[in-house]
């Protein structure tokens, strides 16, 4: 399983949100470039970087910073936050980002997202499907989790049979250190066999990592808060 240590950026600083709430952010002292260097030194091959300001604004805000980070980082970057156009995606890939994460557009503009797959290829695009569990059904939410779509997780995923990488977040677990939604993740692995599922939200222990059966996992708060080291997490995922 590939471990993606997460680094969320707000105003050029590393932060973590609680359940996606911008008014409930914890800031960390780490310099973004130094943090990526430490990830690489610990043995990580990937990092997951999010422009939170861009995600909130619906347009690039810190993409220049992320482009500079991509030019110096010694690991591959998967980057999300504020991508709305073909040129924004192309620019980030040209700067050396390995994959761009597409979130709200997956349910708002599926034709545009399919065009991304056609032009850039399935290995360069990660679909981010954020869900809220209602009545036992995982319903996709968008726009910083403030808008509920009419689509279930399974309906949204069916729009993209070509997708190779799907980042799945149960928003009720994100930033809560309450453990992943294992039942949902296990169902996703079974129902979406062509996709590499990345689990996101809730990892709080090394046992959580050992239990996951997904192709990858995003881990942020547990590492930043010192629940375990990145080296320990990488070992648990091996």
ABEGO torsion letter per residue (X at the ends): XBBBBBBBBBGGBBBBBBGGBAABBBBBABBAAAAAAAAAAAGBABBBBBBAAAAAAGBBAAAAAAAAAAAABABBBBBBEGBABAAAAAAAAAAGBABBBBBAAAAABAAAAAAAAAAAEAAABBBBBBBBBBGGBBBBBBGGGABBBABBAAAAAAABAABABBBBBBAAABGAGAEBBAAAAAAAAAABAABBBBBBEGBABAAAAAABABABBBBBAAAAAGABBAAAAAAAAX
